[in-house]
Amino acid sequence: MKLNDEFRRLKVENSKLIFQNACTEISLAKSKADNFAKLEKVKSLQSVINLLASRYSDKNNQSDDGHSLLQVNASDSYVKSSLIGALHGEKK
């Protein structure tokens, strides 16, 4: 009788540990997915920063004729809207 009680207790404890392990694995997988998504967003934003920095540098090196500045501004707006859309899952 005592052996059966010990067996049941260990079986319950084992089930609890298996459940706890499964929860931990799910939490770990979710954290890894969140970290991956954040890393991709950081990479995308870094690309935007690099692109805008180069455009800003180009803009400062150009003459002040209205066309070249307007073209750069229009291009920047398109890039920004495209990248913001991409960050929100839109595809072009």
Residue pairs with C-beta under 8 A, 6 or more apart in sequence:
41 87
44 83
44 86
44 87
47 83
48 79
48 80
48 83
51 79
52 76
52 79
52 80
55 72
55 75
55 76
55 79
58 72
59 69
59 72
62 68
62 69
62 72
82 92
85 92
86 92
